[in-house]
Amino acid sequence: MATIAVMFKIDGEGVAPALQQAGENLDKANGQAVLDFSTVRRVDPAGLAALQELATIAEGRGVKLALRGVNIEVYKVLKLAKLGPRFSFLS
């Protein structure tokens, strides 16, 4: 049976609150959640902390996280913060 991923739109102006809200709604994800980063141009330290927390919650619940539409600058920050391996990336 195919798994249907739950999509969360991440607002570029409020990354951390959007990620916290996604974490609260991970119960709706049936094994996979996609975070749409297409409007996110940068991630601040609070956003990085929220991403790390979300990844930890998802791993604990057996939910795989995918990031969609990540620009190269955000990807570099995730890689430097050693968060890249915790996500899959979609174009």
ABEGO torsion letter per residue (X at the ends): XBBBBBBBBBBAABAAAAAAAAAAAAAABBGBBBBBAAABABBBAAAAAAAAAAAAAAAAAGBBBBBBGBBAAAAAAAAAAGAAAABBBBX
